[in-house]
Amino acid sequence: MKAQPSMHLGLPAARYYRANDPKWHWLEERDDPEVTAFLEAANQQQAEWFAPLEKLEETLYQSHLARRELAVTSLKTTLDHFTFWSETAAKDDYACWWRYPNAQPEQQECFLDVNARAIEHDFYDMGDMALSPDEQWLAWTEDTQGDERFTLWLKALPNGTPVQLLSDIGAGLCWAEDQTANSATLLFTRFDDTQRPDSIWRLPLTLNDPSALIAPELVLREEDPEFWLGIGKTRSRSWLLLESGSKDTSEIHLLPAHSPAEAPQCIQPRQEGVEYSIDHRPGSFYRLHNQSGAHFQLDFLSEGELEQRHSKWQTLIAHREEATLEGVDAFSWGLMLGERDHAQAQVRLRRLILDDQHACTLDEYLALPEQPCSQMLEDAPHFDSQILRLREESFTQPPSWFALDLTSGHRTLLKRAPVYGNLQPEQLISRRLWATSQDGEQVPVSVVMRADLADQPLPTLLYGYGAYGEALDPWFSIARLELLERGAAFAVAHVRGGGERGEPWYLNGKMTHKENSFNDFLAAREALVEQRVSDPKHIVAYGASAGGLLVGTCINRAPEAFCAALLDVPFLDVLRTMQNPELPLTTAEYSEWGNPETPEVAERIGGYSPIDNIKPQAYPALWIEGSWFDTRVSYWEPAKFYAQVTQQQQGPAPIMMRTDMSSGHGGASGRFKAWRDTARQDAFILWALGLDTQALPTTELSTP
C-alpha cells in the first residue's frame, strides 16, 4: 500500500505536504518562507529525536579533542627570501601565518591572522593565498557565506592594511613573474551565471598605491558550457598555464610568466575524450596524455619547436596496460611521476633523472612503508631542489612527513602527527579484501579495525564514493578512532567510477556503465559478510555528495542490506538537476552522467536517480544532511528526498534530516564546528550499530 501523509501525522512531511506537488518541487523556491519553515521543522524533529544521544555526542567530541594535537605548527617552507609557516593555537579555528628572513629566525613575525579575519563571520573559508615573486605582497581570496563566491584582498607584508580589490570571483590566484618595484600582475577567474569559471582575467597592480585599481583585462574566455577554466604556473616559473577542461577533455594555453600581456598560445587544440597536462624544464615541455591509450603516456617536446606548425612530440614513457601515469612534476634534474598500479590499486612515486638529451640515467620507484598506503609529493617550490618532502599515511598510521635527500637517498622524519589516548596505531590492523561484482569484476575493499577484534564479525561503517575518477586512497582519521575503539570496523568500497585501479576503473563506472558502481557497492557489503568481517545486521552505509547518489540508489534497491545510512550533502535529484542547465555544475556534468535531452539518456539516469526511485518499503534509519548555501548540491535535493522517503516509509526506522543554515557544500568552516558535526554523525552511527551504550576495553598505552 502506498503511504499517505496521514500515516506520518505531526512530521514535517505531513504538515507541509502539498497534494498538487507530490514531488515537493516547491522546496526549490528559496524565497518562499515555507521553505525555511519546513527545513527548520525538520531540524527540530531531528533535534528532538537526537536528544537522548546528546550525551554521547559530547563524549565523542571531547574524546576527539583529547586524541589530537590541538596546537598545530606546520612544517617550515624556505623560499627565496623568507621562511614561511603557520601556527594554529589550541583554542583557535584558524591559523596565523608567520615568516622570518632566511637564516634569521629571531626576526619572526605574524603577517596574517586568519582567526581574526574569521571571527566576525558565521562562515569563513580561505580560498587561496599567493605570495608575490619578491615575497613582500600577499594576495588571498575569502568566502564569508559558503556559496563559493570569493573576495580578493591584497596587503603589503608584514603589516600593511588589507585592501579589498574585487568581489564575486573564483578562489584561485596566480602571480605573473613581471613584478617591478611599483607594479605586478595577478591572474584570477570569474564565473558565468551558472557559477562556472568561464574566464581568466589579468589584474595589473600599482604597488605604491594598490587601492588605485586598474580595470582587469580579459585573457581568455571559455564559451563551451561543459568546460571550466583554471590557472597555474610551472615550477620553473617560466610559464603560466591557462587550463580549460571538461570531465574528459583538456585544452591548455601558455603565457610567458615574465610577459603576461602577450596573447596566450594553445599547446594542443581540444579533442573530445583527450586529456592532457603540461609541465616544463628549460629547453623542454612535457605532456602527459591519454591520446594513445586510457592509461596515459608521457611525451616531450623541445621548447624551440613549440611555435612550429607541426610540432613533433617524442615518447618518453609509453602507454602500458598494467599501470596509469597520474601526474608529472618537473625539476631541473628530471621528473617525479605518480604512477598507479592497477593490480594493487596502489600509487607509487617514480623518479627519473634525465640528461640534456633526455637519456634516462636513473629510473627508480620510491620505497613504500606498507601496502596499501598513501605516499605523495608535498609542495616543492624550488626547481633545483635535491631534497623532496614526502607525506605518507595509511588506514592504521597517521600522517608522517619526510625529507628525502636525492643525493644520498637518506630519509629524515620531519614530523609525525601525534595520536593521544588509549587506542594507538599499533593496535589497529588493515586488510584488503576483494569482492566479486555482478559481472565478475574483482572490486577492492579496504577495512581497518582493532587488531584484538579481527577474528569476529563486527558492526561496520561502509564508506562509498565512486565518481569523477577520484580515488579513495588510504587515509588516517582521528575521529574514526572513536568508532574503532567502541568495536566498529571501517570499510571503504573502491567501486568503479573512482580512480583506484586507473582510468578504465573510472570509465567503467560512469555514463552507460554507472550501474557497475551500485553493483560494486552492494557486492562489497556481501563480501564483508561472507568473509566474516562484518555483522550482517549492523552495517551502516555512508556517502557524501556523489557518494550520496551511490548510497541513495543502493538503499532504494536493497534497503535490507543496511541497518542505517548517512547521506551527507547528497546528490539525489540527478535527473531533474541534469535537466536544468541554469544550475551550477549541470553542464560540466554532462560527460559524467550524460545529457538527458536525449531520451535514452534521460531513461538511463531516471533508472537510478535516487529521488526518482523511492517506493513504499521499509527503509533503514536515515540521517540526511544538507547546507543552505550549497551551490554544488542544492539544499532542496536532500530536503525533497527526506520528505518523499518519510511519506513512503513502511518500517519503524527513523528518517531524519538536518540542514546547516550557515554553510555550503564543504560543511562547517571552523575546525571545532566541523569536529562537532562529525561527533553528531558518529553518535548516530554508533546508535545504528548498537554501540552507543558500550565501549569495549582496550589496552591502555602511555600518552606520548
Secondary structure, DSSP 8 states (H G I E B T S, - for coil): ----GGGGTTSHHHHT--TT-TT-GGGG-TT-HHHHHHHHHHHHHHHHHHGGGHHHHHHHHHHHHHHS-SSEE---EE-SSEEEEEEE-TT-SS-EEEEEETT-GGG-EEEEEHHHHHTT-SS-EEEEEEE-TTS-EEEEEEESSSSS-EEEEEEETTT---EEEEEEE-S-EEE-S---SSEEEEEEEEE-TTS-EEEEEEEEEETTSTTS----EEEEE---TT-EEEEEE-TTSSEEEEEEE-SS-EEEEEEETT-TTS--EESS---TT--EEEEEETTEEEEEE-SS-TT-EEEEEEGGGTTSTT---EEEE---SSEEEEEEEEETTEEEEEEEETTTTEEEEEEEEE-TT--EEEEEE---SSSS-EEEE-----TT-SEEEEEEE-SSS--EEEEEETTT--EEEEEE----SS--GGGEEEEEEEEE-TTS-EEEEEEEEEGGGTTS-EEEEEEE---TT--------TTHHHHHHTT-EEEEE--TTSSTT-HHHHHTTSGGGTHHHHHHHHHHHHHHHHTTSEEEEEEEEEEETHHHHHHHHHHHH-GGG-SEEEEES----HHHHHT-TTSTTTGGGHHHH--TTSHHHHHHHHTT-GGGS--SB---EEEEEEETT-SSS-THHHHHHHHHHHHHB-SS--EEEEEETT-BTTB-SSHHHHHHHHHHHHHHHHHHHT-TT-----------
